[in-house]
């Protein structure tokens, strides 16, 4: 029997596998799953804990691969969908983490924002730091913030919204979201940095941010790796279904 092309969690959630080799599995992370420490028990949507539980339960997707270890190498915000890289061993975890830290991991996101940019291409280097007034939030802080850099390109506009390609060089928390907010282009559905004036959220808004490409040179084989995530559903959900056709 062939290996399944998806991961199945204990609650029945199926997560598509986009790429796999001897060192990693790249998945299409669904909306709403958090990447927090395994021991963090404040949510039942802890993706790392769910993966560990599924492996321990002997789910076929893991058993068919002989997987005993699987850890996320980087993070995506809970409501950000798209490519998430998972290491199959501690050696892979250390080596691939080093690529992120040394900025040798090339990342591409699609963002849908309110408003239209003044330029078709630009770079934001606003420094970022935790917001001491709000736990879980970041802010632009020119003095105490850590360096951050994101390159942006306008792809399309429609009905007062923009489809923007983001290529973050650094990997600060909420970097793309804050750098777009700094350009007065808040991401659609971002209730952390663009809270609606109409009142509390119904919880149904989709964040207009998706990780669609990841590229790097494998530290073990030295071969070029390129992972791509489907874009059609994301574009259709946000009114850009005709983009690229």
C-alpha positions in Angstrom: 0.0 0.0 0.0 1.4 3.4 -1.0 2.0 6.2 1.5 -0.9 8.6 1.9 -0.4 12.1 0.4 -1.7 13.7 3.6 -1.3 13.8 7.3 -4.4 12.8 9.3 -4.7 14.2 12.9 -6.6 12.6 15.7 -9.7 14.9 15.1 -9.9 13.8 11.5 -8.2 16.9 10.1 -6.3 16.0 6.8 -3.3 18.1 5.9 -1.9 17.9 2.4 1.8 17.0 2.0 3.4 19.3 -0.6 6.9 17.9 -0.6 8.8 15.1 1.1 12.4 13.9 1.1 14.7 12.0 3.5 15.0 15.1 5.8 11.7 17.0 5.7 8.0 17.0 5.0 6.4 20.2 3.7 2.7 20.5 4.5 -0.1 23.0 3.6 -0.9 24.3 7.1 -4.6 24.9 7.5 -6.1 28.0 9.1 -6.5 28.1 12.9 -3.6 25.7 13.9 -1.1 27.2 16.3 2.6 26.6 16.4 3.4 26.8 20.2 5.5 24.6 22.5 4.3 21.0 22.8 3.6 21.4 26.5 1.4 24.5 26.0 -2.1 23.2 26.9 -4.2 26.4 26.5 -5.5 25.3 23.1 -6.7 22.1 21.5 -5.3 23.5 18.2 -1.6 23.0 19.0 -0.3 21.6 15.7 2.9 20.2 17.2 1.1 18.4 20.0 -1.4 17.0 17.5 1.4 15.7 15.2 3.1 14.0 18.2 -0.2 12.4 19.3 -0.9 11.2 15.8 2.5 9.6 15.5 2.2 8.0 18.9 -1.2 6.6 18.0 0.3 4.8 15.0 -1.7 6.6 12.4 -1.0 5.0 9.0 0.5 8.2 7.4 3.3 8.1 10.0 3.6 4.3 10.3 4.0 3.9 6.5 6.9 6.3 6.6 8.5 5.0 9.8 8.3 8.4 11.3 9.1 8.7 15.0 10.2 12.4 15.1 8.6 15.4 13.4 9.1 19.0 14.4 8.2 22.3 12.8 11.3 24.2 11.7 9.7 27.6 11.5 6.4 29.2 12.4 3.3 30.5 10.6 0.7 32.6 12.5 -2.3 30.6 13.5 -4.5 32.0 10.7 -1.9 32.1 8.0 -2.1 29.2 5.7 0.5 27.6 3.4 3.9 26.0 3.4 5.2 24.7 6.7 8.4 22.7 6.8 8.7 19.8 9.3 12.0 18.1 10.2 12.1 14.3 10.4 15.2 14.2 12.7 17.0 16.5 15.1 19.9 16.7 12.7 17.5 18.0 10.0 15.9 20.4 12.5 19.2 21.9 13.4 20.5 22.2 9.8 17.3 23.6 8.3 16.8 26.0 11.2 20.2 27.3 10.4 19.1 28.1 6.8 16.3 30.3 8.2 18.6 32.0 10.7 21.3 32.7 8.1 18.6 34.0 5.6 19.3 31.3 3.0 15.7 30.2 3.0 13.8 32.0 0.2 10.1 32.7 1.1 7.2 34.0 -0.9 3.8 35.0 0.5 0.6 36.3 -1.1 -1.2 39.0 0.8 -4.6 40.7 0.1 -4.8 44.1 1.6 -7.3 47.0 2.0 -6.3 49.9 -0.2 -3.7 50.3 -3.0 0.0 51.0 -2.7 1.6 54.2 -3.9 4.3 52.2 -5.7 4.3 48.9 -7.6 7.4 47.7 -5.9 9.0 48.7 -2.6 11.0 47.5 0.4 10.2 48.0 4.0 12.9 47.9 6.7 11.0 49.0 9.7 12.4 47.5 12.9 10.1 45.4 15.0 9.8 44.7 18.7 7.2 43.2 21.1 4.5 45.7 22.1 4.7 46.0 25.9 1.1 47.2 26.1 -0.4 44.2 24.3 0.7 40.6 24.9 1.1 38.7 21.6 1.4 41.9 19.5 4.4 43.4 17.8 5.0 47.0 16.9 7.3 49.1 14.8 10.1 50.4 17.1 12.9 52.3 15.4 15.1 52.3 18.6 14.6 49.0 20.4 13.3 46.9 17.5 15.2 44.2 15.6 16.1 44.7 12.0 13.5 43.4 9.5 13.3 43.5 5.8 10.5 42.7 3.3 10.3 43.2 -0.4 6.8 43.8 -1.9 5.4 43.8 -5.4 1.9 44.7 -6.4 0.3 42.0 -8.6 -3.3 43.2 -9.0 -6.0 45.5 -7.7 -9.7 44.9 -7.4 -12.6 46.8 -5.8 -10.3 48.7 -3.4 -8.2 45.7 -2.5 -4.7 44.8 -3.6 -3.0 41.4 -4.2 0.6 41.8 -3.2 3.6 39.4 -3.3 5.8 39.6 -0.2 9.3 38.3 0.0 10.6 38.6 3.6 14.3 38.5 4.0 14.2 38.2 7.8 11.7 36.2 9.8 10.4 38.4 12.6 7.0 37.7 14.2 4.1 39.2 12.3 6.7 40.8 9.9 4.7 40.8 6.7 1.5 42.0 8.5 3.2 44.9 10.2 5.2 46.0 7.2 2.1 46.2 5.2 0.3 48.0 8.0 3.2 50.4 8.0 2.5 51.1 4.3 -1.2 51.8 5.2 -2.2 48.5 3.6 -3.6 46.3 6.4 -4.2 42.7 5.5 -7.8 41.7 5.0 -9.1 39.8 8.0 -6.2 40.9 10.3 -8.1 41.6 13.5 -4.9 42.0 15.5 -3.5 45.0 13.5 -6.6 46.1 11.7 -9.5 45.7 14.1 -12.9 46.4 12.5 -14.8 49.4 13.7 -18.1 47.6 13.4 -17.7 45.6 16.6 -16.5 42.2 17.7 -15.5 39.6 15.1 -17.8 36.8 14.2 -14.7 34.6 13.9 -15.5 33.9 10.2 -13.0 36.3 8.5 -10.2 34.7 6.7 -6.7 36.3 7.0 -5.6 37.4 3.6 -2.1 35.9 3.9 -0.7 32.7 2.5 2.8 31.2 2.3 3.0 30.0 -1.3 6.7 29.3 -2.0 9.8 28.1 -0.2 13.2 27.5 -1.8 16.6 26.5 -0.5 19.6 24.3 -1.1 19.4 21.0 0.8 22.2 21.1 3.4 22.7 17.3 3.0 22.4 16.7 -0.7 23.2 20.3 -1.9 20.3 20.0 -4.4 17.9 22.9 -5.0 14.5 22.4 -3.3 11.5 24.3 -4.4 8.1 23.9 -2.7 4.9 25.5 -4.0 1.5 25.6 -2.5 -1.8 25.8 -4.4 -3.1 29.4 -4.9 -6.5 29.0 -6.5 -8.7 28.7 -3.5 -6.9 31.6 -1.7 -7.3 33.8 -4.8 -10.9 32.9 -5.3 -11.8 33.5 -1.6 -10.5 37.0 -1.8 -11.9 38.0 -5.2 -8.8 37.5 -7.4 -9.9 34.2 -9.0 -9.0 35.6 -12.5 -5.4 36.6 -11.6 -2.9 34.9 -13.8 -5.4 33.5 -16.3 
